[in-house]
Amino acid sequence: MNMIFILIGFSMLLALIFLIAFFWASKSGQNDDLYTPGVRILFDDDKPADDVVKSDEDHQAP
């Protein structure tokens, strides 16, 4: 019977820690923008000009 009281106390402590972590994350701005990360994958990234692969014709000796 004593073990159930220990487990209840431990679970209440763990719940309190998670509640504090949730309020800390909300206060620090973790949940401010929920829309952009889900849509960011839909947009194409612009490739820089340095990543363009040249063909063999561009590398021929003069």
PDB file of N, CA, C and O in Angstrom:
ATOM      1  N   MET A   1       0.827  -1.200   0.000  1.00  0.00           N
ATOM      2  CA  MET A   1       0.000   0.000   0.000  1.00  0.00           C
ATOM      3  C   MET A   1       0.869   1.261   0.000  1.00  0.00           C
ATOM      4  O   MET A   1       0.503   2.280  -0.586  1.00  0.00           O
ATOM      5  N   ASN A   2       2.018   1.177   0.663  1.00  0.00           N
ATOM      6  CA  ASN A   2       2.907   2.332   0.688  1.00  0.00           C
ATOM      7  C   ASN A   2       3.463   2.634  -0.705  1.00  0.00           C
ATOM      8  O   ASN A   2       3.746   3.786  -1.031  1.00  0.00           O
ATOM      9  N   MET A   3       3.616   1.585  -1.526  1.00  0.00           N
ATOM     10  CA  MET A   3       4.159   1.776  -2.858  1.00  0.00           C
ATOM     11  C   MET A   3       3.214   2.610  -3.725  1.00  0.00           C
ATOM     12  O   MET A   3       3.682   3.394  -4.551  1.00  0.00           O
ATOM     13  N   ILE A   4       1.916   2.464  -3.561  1.00  0.00           N
ATOM     14  CA  ILE A   4       0.958   3.238  -4.365  1.00  0.00           C
ATOM     15  C   ILE A   4       1.059   4.725  -4.037  1.00  0.00           C
ATOM     16  O   ILE A   4       0.920   5.571  -4.920  1.00  0.00           O
ATOM     17  N   PHE A   5       1.302   5.040  -2.763  1.00  0.00           N
ATOM     18  CA  PHE A   5       1.454   6.444  -2.382  1.00  0.00           C
ATOM     19  C   PHE A   5       2.735   7.032  -2.971  1.00  0.00           C
ATOM     20  O   PHE A   5       2.761   8.197  -3.365  1.00  0.00           O
ATOM     21  N   ILE A   6       3.787   6.233  -3.029  1.00  0.00           N
ATOM     22  CA  ILE A   6       5.041   6.686  -3.636  1.00  0.00           C
ATOM     23  C   ILE A   6       4.840   6.916  -5.135  1.00  0.00           C
ATOM     24  O   ILE A   6       5.310   7.917  -5.676  1.00  0.00           O
ATOM     25  N   LEU A   7       4.150   6.004  -5.801  1.00  0.00           N
ATOM     26  CA  LEU A   7       3.908   6.154  -7.240  1.00  0.00           C
ATOM     27  C   LEU A   7       3.000   7.332  -7.552  1.00  0.00           C
ATOM     28  O   LEU A   7       3.209   8.030  -8.545  1.00  0.00           O
ATOM     29  N   ILE A   8       1.991   7.561  -6.714  1.00  0.00           N
ATOM     30  CA  ILE A   8       1.113   8.723  -6.911  1.00  0.00           C
ATOM     31  C   ILE A   8       1.906  10.011  -6.729  1.00  0.00           C
ATOM     32  O   ILE A   8       1.746  10.950  -7.509  1.00  0.00           O
ATOM     33  N   GLY A   9       2.750  10.066  -5.721  1.00  0.00           N
ATOM     34  CA  GLY A   9       3.587  11.251  -5.504  1.00  0.00           C
ATOM     35  C   GLY A   9       4.557  11.479  -6.650  1.00  0.00           C
ATOM     36  O   GLY A   9       4.759  12.614  -7.083  1.00  0.00           O
ATOM     37  N   PHE A  10       5.160  10.399  -7.144  1.00  0.00           N
ATOM     38  CA  PHE A  10       6.084  10.509  -8.262  1.00  0.00           C
ATOM     39  C   PHE A  10       5.369  10.974  -9.528  1.00  0.00           C
ATOM     40  O   PHE A  10       5.905  11.794 -10.272  1.00  0.00           O
ATOM     41  N   SER A  11       4.174  10.463  -9.780  1.00  0.00           N
ATOM     42  CA  SER A  11       3.436  10.870 -10.980  1.00  0.00           C
ATOM     43  C   SER A  11       2.982  12.323 -10.882  1.00  0.00           C
ATOM     44  O   SER A  11       2.954  13.029 -11.890  1.00  0.00           O
ATOM     45  N   MET A  12       2.627  12.775  -9.686  1.00  0.00           N
ATOM     46  CA  MET A  12       2.251  14.191  -9.512  1.00  0.00           C
ATOM     47  C   MET A  12       3.467  15.095  -9.743  1.00  0.00           C
ATOM     48  O   MET A  12       3.346  16.162 -10.346  1.00  0.00           O
ATOM     49  N   LEU A  13       4.622  14.670  -9.266  1.00  0.00           N
ATOM     50  CA  LEU A  13       5.846  15.444  -9.476  1.00  0.00           C
ATOM     51  C   LEU A  13       6.198  15.502 -10.960  1.00  0.00           C
ATOM     52  O   LEU A  13       6.574  16.556 -11.473  1.00  0.00           O
ATOM     53  N   LEU A  14       6.076  14.376 -11.641  1.00  0.00           N
ATOM     54  CA  LEU A  14       6.363  14.331 -13.070  1.00  0.00           C
ATOM     55  C   LEU A  14       5.380  15.201 -13.863  1.00  0.00           C
ATOM     56  O   LEU A  14       5.779  15.891 -14.801  1.00  0.00           O
ATOM     57  N   ALA A  15       4.113  15.168 -13.492  1.00  0.00           N
ATOM     58  CA  ALA A  15       3.111  16.014 -14.153  1.00  0.00           C
ATOM     59  C   ALA A  15       3.412  17.489 -13.926  1.00  0.00           C
ATOM     60  O   ALA A  15       3.243  18.302 -14.835  1.00  0.00           O
ATOM     61  N   LEU A  16       3.853  17.841 -12.729  1.00  0.00           N
ATOM     62  CA  LEU A  16       4.212  19.225 -12.431  1.00  0.00           C
ATOM     63  C   LEU A  16       5.409  19.670 -13.263  1.00  0.00           C
ATOM     64  O   LEU A  16       5.446  20.806 -13.737  1.00  0.00           O
ATOM     65  N   ILE A  17       6.380  18.792 -13.443  1.00  0.00           N
ATOM     66  CA  ILE A  17       7.552  19.125 -14.271  1.00  0.00           C
ATOM     67  C   ILE A  17       7.134  19.361 -15.725  1.00  0.00           C
ATOM     68  O   ILE A  17       7.601  20.307 -16.360  1.00  0.00           O
ATOM     69  N   PHE A  18       6.256  18.503 -16.251  1.00  0.00           N
ATOM     70  CA  PHE A  18       5.780  18.693 -17.618  1.00  0.00           C
ATOM     71  C   PHE A  18       4.951  19.964 -17.760  1.00  0.00           C
ATOM     72  O   PHE A  18       5.029  20.638 -18.787  1.00  0.00           O
ATOM     73  N   LEU A  19       4.169  20.297 -16.757  1.00  0.00           N
ATOM     74  CA  LEU A  19       3.375  21.524 -16.794  1.00  0.00           C
ATOM     75  C   LEU A  19       4.275  22.756 -16.796  1.00  0.00           C
ATOM     76  O   LEU A  19       4.023  23.712 -17.529  1.00  0.00           O
ATOM     77  N   ILE A  20       5.313  22.732 -15.982  1.00  0.00           N
ATOM     78  CA  ILE A  20       6.275  23.849 -15.950  1.00  0.00           C
ATOM     79  C   ILE A  20       6.993  23.958 -17.286  1.00  0.00           C
ATOM     80  O   ILE A  20       7.192  25.065 -17.788  1.00  0.00           O
ATOM     81  N   ALA A  21       7.387  22.828 -17.874  1.00  0.00           N
ATOM     82  CA  ALA A  21       8.058  22.850 -19.177  1.00  0.00           C
ATOM     83  C   ALA A  21       7.129  23.384 -20.262  1.00  0.00           C
ATOM     84  O   ALA A  21       7.580  24.097 -21.158  1.00  0.00           O
ATOM     85  N   PHE A  22       5.851  23.053 -20.197  1.00  0.00           N
ATOM     86  CA  PHE A  22       4.898  23.558 -21.180  1.00  0.00           C
ATOM     87  C   PHE A  22       4.748  25.065 -21.078  1.00  0.00           C
ATOM     88  O   PHE A  22       4.780  25.763 -22.091  1.00  0.00           O
ATOM     89  N   PHE A  23       4.584  25.578 -19.851  1.00  0.00           N
ATOM     90  CA  PHE A  23       4.451  27.024 -19.686  1.00  0.00           C
ATOM     91  C   PHE A  23       5.728  27.757 -20.070  1.00  0.00           C
ATOM     92  O   PHE A  23       5.664  28.864 -20.605  1.00  0.00           O
ATOM     93  N   TRP A  24       6.893  27.159 -19.805  1.00  0.00           N
ATOM     94  CA  TRP A  24       8.155  27.773 -20.202  1.00  0.00           C
ATOM     95  C   TRP A  24       8.266  27.847 -21.726  1.00  0.00           C
ATOM     96  O   TRP A  24       8.708  28.859 -22.271  1.00  0.00           O
ATOM     97  N   ALA A  25       7.864  26.771 -22.412  1.00  0.00           N
ATOM     98  CA  ALA A  25       7.931  26.752 -23.873  1.00  0.00           C
ATOM     99  C   ALA A  25       6.947  27.750 -24.467  1.00  0.00           C
ATOM    100  O   ALA A  25       7.261  28.407 -25.460  1.00  0.00           O
ATOM    101  N   SER A  26       5.777  27.873 -23.886  1.00  0.00           N
ATOM    102  CA  SER A  26       4.793  28.841 -24.392  1.00  0.00           C
ATOM    103  C   SER A  26       5.271  30.272 -24.171  1.00  0.00           C
ATOM    104  O   SER A  26       5.080  31.134 -25.029  1.00  0.00           O
ATOM    105  N   LYS A  27       5.888  30.521 -23.026  1.00  0.00           N
ATOM    106  CA  LYS A  27       6.364  31.869 -22.725  1.00  0.00           C
ATOM    107  C   LYS A  27       7.547  32.262 -23.602  1.00  0.00           C
ATOM    108  O   LYS A  27       7.701  33.435 -23.941  1.00  0.00           O
ATOM    109  N   SER A  28       8.384  31.292 -23.973  1.00  0.00           N
ATOM    110  CA  SER A  28       9.570  31.608 -24.766  1.00  0.00           C
ATOM    111  C   SER A  28       9.271  31.668 -26.259  1.00  0.00           C
ATOM    112  O   SER A  28      10.178  31.943 -27.044  1.00  0.00           O
ATOM    113  N   GLY A  29       8.030  31.419 -26.680  1.00  0.00           N
ATOM    114  CA  GLY A  29       7.664  31.603 -28.075  1.00  0.00           C
ATOM    115  C   GLY A  29       7.774  30.365 -28.936  1.00  0.00           C
ATOM    116  O   GLY A  29       7.849  30.486 -30.159  1.00  0.00           O
ATOM    117  N   GLN A  30       7.786  29.195 -28.358  1.00  0.00           N
ATOM    118  CA  GLN A  30       7.914  27.973 -29.141  1.00  0.00           C
ATOM    119  C   GLN A  30       6.698  27.724 -30.026  1.00  0.00           C
ATOM    120  O   GLN A  30       6.829  27.109 -31.084  1.00  0.00           O
ATOM    121  N   ASN A  31       5.535  28.180 -29.623  1.00  0.00           N
ATOM    122  CA  ASN A  31       4.300  27.895 -30.351  1.00  0.00           C
ATOM    123  C   ASN A  31       3.724  29.130 -31.041  1.00  0.00           C
ATOM    124  O   ASN A  31       2.526  29.178 -31.321  1.00  0.00           O
ATOM    125  N   ASP A  32       4.555  30.119 -31.315  1.00  0.00           N
ATOM    126  CA  ASP A  32       4.044  31.338 -31.928  1.00  0.00           C
ATOM    127  C   ASP A  32       3.605  31.130 -33.366  1.00  0.00           C
ATOM    128  O   ASP A  32       2.550  31.628 -33.758  1.00  0.00           O
ATOM    129  N   ASP A  33       4.374  30.416 -34.157  1.00  0.00           N
ATOM    130  CA  ASP A  33       4.066  30.242 -35.574  1.00  0.00           C
ATOM    131  C   ASP A  33       3.919  28.759 -35.882  1.00  0.00           C
ATOM    132  O   ASP A  33       4.910  28.061 -36.092  1.00  0.00           O
ATOM    133  N   LEU A  34       2.693  28.287 -35.907  1.00  0.00           N
ATOM    134  CA  LEU A  34       2.446  26.878 -36.179  1.00  0.00           C
ATOM    135  C   LEU A  34       2.153  26.616 -37.651  1.00  0.00           C
ATOM    136  O   LEU A  34       2.142  25.461 -38.076  1.00  0.00           O
ATOM    137  N   TYR A  35       1.916  27.660 -38.434  1.00  0.00           N
ATOM    138  CA  TYR A  35       1.510  27.494 -39.825  1.00  0.00           C
ATOM    139  C   TYR A  35       2.714  27.357 -40.771  1.00  0.00           C
ATOM    140  O   TYR A  35       2.713  26.493 -41.647  1.00  0.00           O
ATOM    141  N   THR A  36       3.724  28.192 -40.601  1.00  0.00           N
ATOM    142  CA  THR A  36       4.833  28.258 -41.545  1.00  0.00           C
ATOM    143  C   THR A  36       5.623  26.956 -41.677  1.00  0.00           C
ATOM    144  O   THR A  36       5.912  26.569 -42.810  1.00  0.00           O
ATOM    145  N   PRO A  37       5.990  26.258 -40.612  1.00  0.00           N
ATOM    146  CA  PRO A  37       6.774  25.030 -40.800  1.00  0.00           C
ATOM    147  C   PRO A  37       6.047  23.973 -41.621  1.00  0.00           C
ATOM    148  O   PRO A  37       6.688  23.212 -42.346  1.00  0.00           O
ATOM    149  N   GLY A  38       4.736  23.912 -41.525  1.00  0.00           N
ATOM    150  CA  GLY A  38       3.995  22.925 -42.296  1.00  0.00           C
ATOM    151  C   GLY A  38       3.909  23.254 -43.766  1.00  0.00           C
ATOM    152  O   GLY A  38       3.737  22.354 -44.589  1.00  0.00           O
ATOM    153  N   VAL A  39       4.023  24.525 -44.120  1.00  0.00           N
ATOM    154  CA  VAL A  39       3.902  24.947 -45.503  1.00  0.00           C
ATOM    155  C   VAL A  39       5.268  25.138 -46.150  1.00  0.00           C
ATOM    156  O   VAL A  39       5.374  25.177 -47.376  1.00  0.00           O
ATOM    157  N   ARG A  40       6.305  25.255 -45.342  1.00  0.00           N
ATOM    158  CA  ARG A  40       7.651  25.521 -45.862  1.00  0.00           C
ATOM    159  C   ARG A  40       8.112  24.434 -46.824  1.00  0.00           C
ATOM    160  O   ARG A  40       8.856  24.724 -47.761  1.00  0.00           O
ATOM    161  N   ILE A  41       7.693  23.204 -46.616  1.00  0.00           N
ATOM    162  CA  ILE A  41       8.124  22.105 -47.477  1.00  0.00           C
ATOM    163  C   ILE A  41       7.542  22.231 -48.878  1.00  0.00           C
ATOM    164  O   ILE A  41       8.077  21.649 -49.821  1.00  0.00           O
ATOM    165  N   LEU A  42       6.469  22.972 -49.029  1.00  0.00           N
ATOM    166  CA  LEU A  42       5.820  23.097 -50.332  1.00  0.00           C
ATOM    167  C   LEU A  42       6.544  24.059 -51.271  1.00  0.00           C
ATOM    168  O   LEU A  42       6.349  23.997 -52.485  1.00  0.00           O
ATOM    169  N   PHE A  43       7.368  24.938 -50.730  1.00  0.00           N
ATOM    170  CA  PHE A  43       8.065  25.926 -51.549  1.00  0.00           C
ATOM    171  C   PHE A  43       9.405  25.379 -52.021  1.00  0.00           C
ATOM    172  O   PHE A  43      10.106  24.697 -51.274  1.00  0.00           O
ATOM    173  N   ASP A  44       9.756  25.684 -53.276  1.00  0.00           N
ATOM    174  CA  ASP A  44      11.034  25.265 -53.831  1.00  0.00           C
ATOM    175  C   ASP A  44      12.144  26.177 -53.330  1.00  0.00           C
ATOM    176  O   ASP A  44      11.950  27.380 -53.159  1.00  0.00           O
ATOM    177  N   ASP A  45      13.291  25.593 -53.102  1.00  0.00           N
ATOM    178  CA  ASP A  45      14.459  26.380 -52.737  1.00  0.00           C
ATOM    179  C   ASP A  45      15.136  26.857 -54.008  1.00  0.00           C
ATOM    180  O   ASP A  45      15.213  26.117 -54.989  1.00  0.00           O
ATOM    181  N   ASP A  46      15.627  28.086 -53.996  1.00  0.00           N
ATOM    182  CA  ASP A  46      16.376  28.596 -55.137  1.00  0.00           C
ATOM    183  C   ASP A  46      17.784  28.020 -55.078  1.00  0.00           C
ATOM    184  O   ASP A  46      18.460  28.104 -54.053  1.00  0.00           O
ATOM    185  N   LYS A  47      18.217  27.434 -56.192  1.00  0.00           N
ATOM    186  CA  LYS A  47      19.563  26.864 -56.243  1.00  0.00           C
ATOM    187  C   LYS A  47      20.552  27.951 -56.629  1.00  0.00           C
ATOM    188  O   LYS A  47      20.305  28.699 -57.575  1.00  0.00           O
ATOM    189  N   PRO A  48      21.657  28.052 -55.921  1.00  0.00           N
ATOM    190  CA  PRO A  48      22.661  29.043 -56.288  1.00  0.00           C
ATOM    191  C   PRO A  48      23.342  28.655 -57.604  1.00  0.00           C
ATOM    192  O   PRO A  48      23.352  27.484 -57.985  1.00  0.00           O
ATOM    193  N   ALA A  49      23.902  29.634 -58.281  1.00  0.00           N
ATOM    194  CA  ALA A  49      24.524  29.414 -59.585  1.00  0.00           C
ATOM    195  C   ALA A  49      25.772  28.532 -59.483  1.00  0.00           C
ATOM    196  O   ALA A  49      26.172  27.932 -60.480  1.00  0.00           O
ATOM    197  N   ASP A  50      26.393  28.440 -58.310  1.00  0.00           N
ATOM    198  CA  ASP A  50      27.607  27.632 -58.143  1.00  0.00           C
ATOM    199  C   ASP A  50      27.317  26.136 -58.219  1.00  0.00           C
ATOM    200  O   ASP A  50      28.225  25.351 -58.491  1.00  0.00           O
ATOM    201  N   ASP A  51      26.090  25.732 -57.988  1.00  0.00           N
ATOM    202  CA  ASP A  51      25.748  24.313 -57.975  1.00  0.00           C
ATOM    203  C   ASP A  51      25.401  23.765 -59.357  1.00  0.00           C
ATOM    204  O   ASP A  51      25.052  22.591 -59.477  1.00  0.00           O
ATOM    205  N   VAL A  52      25.488  24.576 -60.383  1.00  0.00           N
ATOM    206  CA  VAL A  52      25.139  24.135 -61.728  1.00  0.00           C
ATOM    207  C   VAL A  52      26.230  23.192 -62.232  1.00  0.00           C
ATOM    208  O   VAL A  52      27.413  23.527 -62.176  1.00  0.00           O
ATOM    209  N   VAL A  53      25.842  22.035 -62.715  1.00  0.00           N
ATOM    210  CA  VAL A  53      26.800  21.060 -63.215  1.00  0.00           C
ATOM    211  C   VAL A  53      27.107  21.374 -64.687  1.00  0.00           C
ATOM    212  O   VAL A  53      26.205  21.546 -65.506  1.00  0.00           O
ATOM    213  N   LYS A  54      28.386  21.442 -64.988  1.00  0.00           N
ATOM    214  CA  LYS A  54      28.802  21.751 -66.353  1.00  0.00           C
ATOM    215  C   LYS A  54      28.936  20.459 -67.144  1.00  0.00           C
ATOM    216  O   LYS A  54      29.299  19.419 -66.593  1.00  0.00           O
ATOM    217  N   SER A  55      28.652  20.526 -68.396  1.00  0.00           N
ATOM    218  CA  SER A  55      28.781  19.344 -69.233  1.00  0.00           C
ATOM    219  C   SER A  55      30.230  19.143 -69.639  1.00  0.00           C
ATOM    220  O   SER A  55      31.081  19.993 -69.379  1.00  0.00           O
ATOM    221  N   ASP A  56      30.509  18.001 -70.283  1.00  0.00           N
ATOM    222  CA  ASP A  56      31.871  17.714 -70.744  1.00  0.00           C
ATOM    223  C   ASP A  56      32.330  18.682 -71.820  1.00  0.00           C
ATOM    224  O   ASP A  56      33.528  18.932 -71.953  1.00  0.00           O
ATOM    225  N   GLU A  57      31.394  19.234 -72.593  1.00  0.00           N
ATOM    226  CA  GLU A  57      31.765  20.163 -73.662  1.00  0.00           C
ATOM    227  C   GLU A  57      32.373  21.427 -73.088  1.00  0.00           C
ATOM    228  O   GLU A  57      33.204  22.056 -73.743  1.00  0.00           O
ATOM    229  N   ASP A  58      31.981  21.818 -71.878  1.00  0.00           N
ATOM    230  CA  ASP A  58      32.512  23.030 -71.262  1.00  0.00           C
ATOM    231  C   ASP A  58      33.940  22.817 -70.748  1.00  0.00           C
ATOM    232  O   ASP A  58      34.654  23.793 -70.515  1.00  0.00           O
ATOM    233  N   HIS A  59      34.371  21.565 -70.565  1.00  0.00           N
ATOM    234  CA  HIS A  59      35.667  21.278 -70.002  1.00  0.00           C
ATOM    235  C   HIS A  59      36.703  20.820 -71.018  1.00  0.00           C
ATOM    236  O   HIS A  59      37.760  20.321 -70.631  1.00  0.00           O
ATOM    237  N   GLN A  60      36.428  20.975 -72.292  1.00  0.00           N
ATOM    238  CA  GLN A  60      37.375  20.534 -73.301  1.00  0.00           C
ATOM    239  C   GLN A  60      38.607  21.433 -73.329  1.00  0.00           C
ATOM    240  O   GLN A  60      38.526  22.638 -73.094  1.00  0.00           O
ATOM    241  N   ALA A  61      39.737  20.820 -73.620  1.00  0.00           N
ATOM    242  CA  ALA A  61      40.989  21.574 -73.711  1.00  0.00           C
ATOM    243  C   ALA A  61      40.982  22.419 -74.981  1.00  0.00           C
ATOM    244  O   ALA A  61      40.416  22.007 -75.993  1.00  0.00           O
ATOM    245  N   PRO A  62      41.604  23.596 -74.938  1.00  0.00           N
ATOM    246  CA  PRO A  62      41.623  24.472 -76.141  1.00  0.00           C
ATOM    247  C   PRO A  62      42.520  23.966 -77.241  1.00  0.00           C
ATOM    248  O   PRO A  62      42.625  24.598 -78.292  1.00  0.00           O
TER     249      PRO A  62
END
